[in-house]
Amino acid sequence: MTKIALIGAGGMARHHLPVMIEKGADITVICEPSATNYELTLEKLEKLGVPPPPNEPVLEDMLAKYAKDLEAVFIVTPHAYHFTQAKLCMEAGLDVLLEKPMVMNAQEAISLIDVRDKTGKLLVVAFQGGLSPQIREATRLIKSGELGELMTVNGMVWQGWKSGTANTWRQQPELAGGGFLFDSGAHMLNTVCTLVGEDFATVAAWTDNRGTPVDINGVVMGRLKSGALVTINGCGDTIRAMETQINVMLTGGVIHTGIWGEKLFIRREGDADYVPANLPPMRGAWEQFLQVRAGEIPNPCPPEVGLRMAKLWDAIVESASKDGQPVRPLGTA
């Protein structure tokens, strides 16, 4: 059993609960300011056969009272809170599993890496793609050179996100930090950053808010430091469903996957068609977090990958504000 605090008890936190309980999460305390969310979470835990943990709605109070009895926290809150909450938890001596996106911008990412280094605590970002066996294998193939030189990457995600998130915090820029590309689309940005394993040298982007305060549709083009080319397409105003794909083209093969690592197919020179990878399915971020804590696997989604994605996001925002003018991300000469 791993004694944890659940920070944030909204719909996404409740989504994670079945696998967490199955894999030995001992939820000692919940930190949730909404009485409604707390009650709904207790109902879910009751169905899972778990006694109701107490609620300490103020994070500082929760840490002062419970940190000594905890091993880790899972932070599942609006994006704007991630930096401060993760910082406080690591400084209190706790390992952190942090929902995506890691932070709001590159400067927060740099600061959070500094906190991680000073405290020596574990920080894993809960991107299903970066943590999945499928993306870990695809990343290994690309990095090893087994499939030749990286040429181009194409990512796509569409979802009826605009209507599905109307009147929620996800369309409030001060809490969300962005729209579709920074929410569901963040999985695509992070998985692309994980796969390529390098920073972008140049980024050009166009976004369309579709009458909302945040981006709904977006197209991104970029050149990696190695010279490989990347295109990203996100549409958040379409039918009430969702589909994703990422294609990686190399001189000796092609990789076909998805933003959550939900699939992985490889086609090598001479293959008549794609060959599926024989790997276990991705079951959730909590399971991989436990493997990292136990030293069974290296951290596949550390804050360094979060920084790479944050630099890409900052460049997307800047370029889109300039009608697609190419920009160089932070730290690019």
Order of alpha helices (4+ residues) and beta strands (2+ residues): beta-alpha-beta-alpha-alpha-beta-alpha-beta-alpha-beta-alpha-alpha-beta-alpha-alpha-alpha-beta-beta-beta-beta-beta-beta-beta-alpha-alpha
